[in-house]
């Protein structure tokens, strides 16, 4: 939604909520935004995730229904199928009451279509002019990881992978970019210290997009260690930048990356398999050229000019 709002603002007046840190205040802010704009609101777009935020989405949808305002859930959470199975009646009520349902993931579109819902696939988009493709002719074991430090993204796996790679390539290094969201941030730092590999790991915290894009030029392989996922924008961005991607084969990832075509997929939580995939790329530069070329071609279909038409049609004609 943070990416979508500035783009759609060129065509519509938009009110957005919420940036509140406190979860309760965030929910109140969301509902207040809907209520205060109820008389002139044409449509409410609701980012819908599978964690605790799913409750916010359901309450926002229920509030919209009470006020007779059309709403559109945008399905993001890679764990939404499990959430649906656990809370079917409530989830059905939320989705059935929507004017339309949007998913940036073919994985979620397929699942919810099988449950009887009509779901529009509108992919996550990027402004390709911000992503210069860098051809990497000779890949080094310089690893880049860009996600939040959160349990579902399994950041400790990146440390375990690096430890294995260091036994073969003493020049290996890892850069981790992202916000500390839960206990896994401390877990990562503890594991780094325990393994004695502090000098091989750089943790930057959150970086502005332009900064991490610039930083990416110093690295050769993008690793995605998540246990649950959908259609992560950071992976799409890595593909646009010419970074070969190695990801766990979970959720919607196989719908985004075809193994041995636009990247390499490995089993979830397997440091050995991910390390082997990295070695494969380091020792096969021609494979890197092929993977990165096909990956860039894939994400060119996610350019805003292509995605914009779908959004405008949904909002105006839905």
N, C-alpha and C positions, 0 to 999 in steps of 0.2 A: 504494500500500500504506500509506503514511503516513496517508492520509485514511481508508482502510478499517478499519485496525486499531482505532482508538478506537470506531468504530461497532459492529463485530462483537464487541468485548469486552463489550458489554452482554449478549450471549447465549452467549459461549464464552470459555474460558480460552485466551489466545493468547500464544505466545512468538514474538518477532520478531528477525531479524538481517538486515542488519548496518549499523551506523552508522560503522564503521571507515573512516577516510580512505584508508589504504593499501590498494591493490587486493588484494594477496596476503593481508593480514590479514583483509580483508573476506570473501574466499572461505573462509578457514579458519574464521572465525566462523560463517558460514552453515552449513557442513558440521557444525561442532561442535554448533550449536544443534539440528540434525536428529538427530544421534547421541544427544545427552544426553536428548532427549525422545522417543526412539524407542518406548519401551514404552507411553506413554500418548497418543501422537500419533494423532489420527483422520485428519488430512488436512494436507498441506503445500501452501500457495499460493505460487507462484513468479512474481514479476514478471519478465516476459520482454521484453527489449529487443533491438534489432537491432545494437547496437554491440558492443564487447568484452564487455559484460555478458551477451551471449547465451551465451558460454562458461560463465559462472557458472550460468546457468539449466540448461544441459545437464548440467553436473556435479552440480548439486543433484538433478536428476531421476534421473540414473543412481544416485546415492547412495540416494535414496528407493526406487528399484526394487530395489536390492541388499538394503535393509532391509525390503522388503515393506511399505512405507508408501505409501498412495495419494497422488498429487500432481496439482495442477491448475495448468498454466501460464496466466498472465494476459497476453495478447499486447498489447504497447504500441507497440513500435517501428514507425514508419511505413515503415522500410526492411526489415521482415521478409520481404516477398515476394522481394526481391533476395537476402537472406541465405539463404532457402530454396532458391532456384535455384542458388546458389553451393555450397551444402553440403547437398544434398538428402538423402543417405543418413543423415547424422548428425541432421539436423532431423527426418526422418521417425521415426527411432528415439526421439527425445525426445518427440515429440507422440503417437506411437502408444502409448507406454507410459503415457500420462496417463489418469487416471480420467475426467476431463473437461477440456475446453479452454474458456477464457473469453476473449472479446474485448470491450473497450469501444468497438470501432470496427466499423461495418458494412462498411467497406472491407476490413478484415482478415478479417472473418467470410466475406465473399463469396469472397475469394481462397482461404482455406484450405478452405472448403467445396468449391470447385472442384477441390481436390487430394485430395478424398476424406475429409477430417476432419469430424467433427461438432463444431461450434463454437457455444457459447452466447453470444449477444449480451447483455451486461449493461453498460449505459452508465456512464461516469464520472458521479459524482453531486456535487451541491453542496447545502449547507444554505441554501435560498433566504431564510431569515430573516436571513441575514447580508448579503444583497445587495439594497439598496433601489434600485428602478428610478428613475433620474433622467431626466426628459424633457428633451431638449435641443432647444429650439425654434429657436435660431439657432446653427448650428455654426460654430465658428472653427477655423482650421488649427492646433489644439493637439493634438499627436499623442502617444499613449501606446504604448509597446512594453514587453511583459513576457515575457521568455524568458531563458534562460541565454545568456551570451556564448560561443557555440560555433559551429563551422563550419556544422553542419547548419541552424542557425537564421538564418544569413546576416545578422548584425546590421549590417554595413556598408551593406547596402541601405537601411536606415532613414536613415542619414546622407545617402546620395545622393538619396533622396526629399526629405528636408528641404531640401537645397540647391536643388532644382528649385522647390519650393513657395515658398521665400523670394524668388525672382525675381518672383513674382506677389503674394505676401502677406508684406510685411516684418515683420508681427507674428507670423509662424508660430514655433512652438517644438516641441521634442521632449523627452520624458522617457523614459529607458530604465531599466527596473528588472530586475535579475537578477544572478546570480553570474558571475564571471569564470572560465570553464572551460578556455579555451585561448587561443591566440595572437590570436584575433579581438578580444579586449578591447583589446589594445595597438593593433591595426590600426584599430579604431574611433577611438581617441583620436588616433592619427596623422592619420587622414583629417579629423577635426574641425579639427585644427590647420592642416593643409594648406589646407583650404577657408576657414579664417578665420571659422568660425561658432561659436566657443566659447560666446558669450553666449546662443545660441539652444538649446543642448543641456544637459540636466541628466541626470547619471548617478548613481543613488542606491545602487547595489549591491543586495544582497539586502534585502528588507523583509518583516517579518511580514505575513501576509495582511491583517489588519485595517488596517495602515498603508497598504498600496498600494490597498486599497479606498477608504480615505478620500482618498488622493491622486488617485484617478481622477475625483473630482468636479471637479477643476481642468482636466480635459482633455475633448476632444470627439470624437476619432476614435481607435479602436484599430487599430493596424497589426500584421499578422503576416507576417513576411518569410521564413519558413522555406523550405528547399529540400526537406526531408523531414518529413512529419508524419503524425499519426494522428488522435487526437481530443483535442487539447490542452485541459487544464482551464482554462488562462488565457483562452483564447478563449471557452469556455463561460461563464466568470465575467464577461467583458466583455459578453457578450450579456445576461446577467442584470442587469447594472448599467445598461443602457440606452445603452451606447457602441456606435455603429455600427461594424461590423467590416469592414475591408478586409484580405483575406488572399491570399497566393499560392495558386493552384489546384494543390495537390500532395497526393499520398497520400490520406488519409481526409478531408481538408477538404471536398471537394464532397459527401460523405455527411453532413456536419454542417451546412454552409451551402449553401443553394440560391441561386445567383447572382441578384441583383435581387429576392430574396425575404427572406432573413434576413441578407443582407450582400452585399458585392461581392467577386468573385474576379478575380484578374489573373494573367497568366503569371509563372512563377518568374523571379526575378532581373531584373525589368524595372522600373527606377526610373521610367521615363516613364509606364508604364501605371498604376503605383500612384499616382503624383502626379496623373494625370488623374482617377483614381477619387476621390481626396481633394477635388479641385476640384469634381467632380460633386456631392459631398455638401455642400460649403460653399455652393454656389450653388442647391441644391435642398432646402430645409428640409422640404418635404412628403415627399420621398423618405426623409429621415432618420426622420421620424415613423413611416412605414410599415415600414421595415426593422427599426427597434428594437422596435416593437410585436410584429412577427412573430417576431423573435429571442427575445424574452422568453417568448412563448408556447411556442416550441420547447424552451427549456431548463427550463421548468416540468415537463417530462416526465422530467428528470434529478434531481428532488428525492429525497432519501434515502428518504422513506416509500414511494416507488414502487420504487426500486432495491432496498431492503432485502428485500422479499418474494422477489425473484429470487435474492438471495444465500442467504437462509435455506433456500430450497427446494433450491438446488444443494448446499449443505453437508449438509443433513439427509437429502435423498432422492436426490441426484445420481445 
